[in-house]
Amino acid sequence: MKAKALDHRTTGGVATRWASLDIAQEAVDKAVTQWLEHSPDNVGKLQKWQTEQAQRMGKKKPTALKTIEWEVRDLDTKGAPIGYKWVKSGTTADKFAVTSRKVVVQLKYIGRGNRAHPHGKWVVYTAYLEG
């Protein structure tokens, strides 16, 4: 991440990285679960998005990602940070611990289930820390 942040072609920006794979998996799982449980409207939003993407896929049109932003509760990192961020300013990048619990998850519609994804419908396309 530091090498990417120090790339001379960019002059500013932020790059983040999870502290560990375990923390990333737990944070993403909890972000999606808590978002769905927070409001029945969110379940409806996910179902509406799935329907729209199925229609787009049927018409051979590109599908759109579904973005979920959520402040994760009950994430046990055993006192460690959830991750790190590098903030580039000019030719240097400074490393900081991420203190926020805000997670951004993007879902990709895949249609029907298959052996790799028996639940079907969607997979996590990417997820990152906001901080």
C-alpha positions as CSV (number, residue, x, y, z in Angstrom):
1,M,0.0,0.0,0.0
2,K,2.8,2.4,0.8
3,A,4.4,1.8,-2.6
4,K,1.0,2.6,-4.3
5,A,0.6,5.7,-2.1
6,L,4.1,6.9,-3.0
7,D,3.6,6.5,-6.8
8,H,5.0,9.7,-8.3
9,R,2.1,9.9,-10.8
10,T,-0.3,10.8,-8.0
11,T,-0.1,13.9,-5.7
12,G,-2.8,13.2,-3.1
13,G,-5.2,10.6,-1.9
14,V,-5.9,7.9,0.7
15,A,-5.3,4.2,0.5
16,T,-6.6,1.8,3.2
17,R,-5.8,-1.8,4.1
18,W,-7.5,-4.2,6.6
19,A,-5.4,-5.2,9.6
20,S,-6.0,-8.9,8.9
21,L,-8.1,-11.2,6.7
22,D,-10.1,-12.3,9.8
23,I,-11.0,-8.7,10.7
24,A,-12.0,-7.9,7.1
25,Q,-14.3,-11.0,6.8
26,E,-16.0,-10.2,10.1
27,A,-16.4,-6.5,9.3
28,V,-17.9,-7.2,5.9
29,D,-20.2,-9.9,7.2
30,K,-21.4,-7.7,10.1
31,A,-21.8,-4.6,7.8
32,V,-24.1,-6.4,5.4
33,T,-26.0,-8.2,8.2
34,Q,-26.4,-5.1,10.4
35,W,-27.5,-3.0,7.4
36,L,-30.2,-5.6,6.5
37,E,-31.4,-5.9,10.1
38,H,-31.5,-2.2,10.6
39,S,-34.6,-1.5,8.6
40,P,-37.1,-3.6,6.6
41,D,-36.6,-0.9,3.9
42,N,-33.0,-2.1,3.4
43,V,-34.2,-5.6,2.6
44,G,-36.6,-4.1,0.1
45,K,-33.8,-2.0,-1.4
46,L,-31.7,-5.1,-1.8
47,Q,-34.5,-7.1,-3.4
48,K,-35.3,-4.2,-5.8
49,W,-31.7,-4.0,-6.8
50,Q,-31.6,-7.8,-7.4
51,T,-34.7,-7.5,-9.6
52,E,-33.3,-4.6,-11.6
53,Q,-30.0,-6.4,-12.2
54,A,-31.8,-9.6,-13.2
55,Q,-33.7,-7.6,-15.8
56,R,-30.5,-5.9,-17.0
57,M,-28.7,-9.2,-17.2
58,G,-31.6,-10.7,-19.2
59,K,-31.3,-7.8,-21.7
60,K,-27.5,-8.3,-22.0
61,K,-26.9,-4.9,-20.4
62,P,-24.2,-4.3,-17.8
63,T,-25.2,-4.7,-14.2
64,A,-24.6,-2.1,-11.5
65,L,-22.9,-2.6,-8.2
66,K,-24.9,-2.1,-4.9
67,T,-23.0,0.0,-2.4
68,I,-23.6,-0.4,1.3
69,E,-22.0,2.0,3.8
70,W,-22.3,1.0,7.4
71,E,-20.7,1.8,10.8
72,V,-20.1,-1.7,12.1
73,R,-21.0,-2.5,15.7
74,D,-19.6,-5.2,18.0
75,L,-16.4,-5.8,16.0
76,D,-13.8,-7.3,18.3
77,T,-10.3,-6.5,17.1
78,K,-8.7,-7.3,20.5
79,G,-7.6,-3.7,20.9
80,A,-5.9,-3.6,17.5
81,P,-7.0,-1.1,14.8
82,I,-9.4,-2.3,12.2
83,G,-6.9,-1.3,9.6
84,Y,-4.5,1.3,8.3
85,K,-4.6,4.2,5.9
86,W,-1.9,6.0,4.0
87,V,-2.5,9.6,3.3
88,K,-0.4,11.0,0.4
89,S,0.6,14.6,0.5
90,G,3.1,15.6,-2.3
91,T,5.9,13.0,-2.3
92,T,5.3,11.4,1.1
93,A,2.6,9.1,2.5
94,D,1.9,9.0,6.2
95,K,0.5,5.9,7.8
96,F,-2.3,6.1,10.4
97,A,-4.4,3.5,12.3
98,V,-8.1,3.6,11.2
99,T,-10.2,4.5,14.2
100,S,-13.6,4.6,12.4
101,R,-15.7,1.4,12.0
102,K,-17.2,2.6,8.8
103,V,-17.1,0.0,6.1
104,V,-18.0,0.3,2.4
105,V,-19.2,-2.9,0.7
106,Q,-20.0,-3.3,-3.0
107,L,-22.1,-6.2,-4.1
108,K,-22.1,-7.6,-7.6
109,Y,-25.1,-9.4,-9.0
110,I,-24.3,-12.8,-10.4
111,G,-27.8,-14.2,-11.1
112,R,-28.6,-17.8,-10.2
113,G,-26.6,-19.8,-7.7
114,N,-23.8,-22.1,-8.8
115,R,-21.4,-24.5,-7.0
116,A,-19.1,-21.7,-6.0
117,H,-21.9,-19.5,-4.8
118,P,-24.9,-21.7,-3.9
119,H,-26.9,-18.9,-2.3
120,G,-26.9,-17.1,-5.7
121,K,-27.9,-13.6,-6.5
122,W,-24.9,-11.6,-5.4
123,V,-21.3,-11.7,-4.1
124,V,-19.1,-9.2,-2.4
125,Y,-17.3,-7.5,-5.2
126,T,-15.1,-5.3,-3.0
127,A,-15.0,-3.8,0.5
128,Y,-12.9,-1.2,2.1
129,L,-12.5,1.0,5.1
130,E,-13.7,4.5,5.1
131,G,-11.5,6.6,7.4
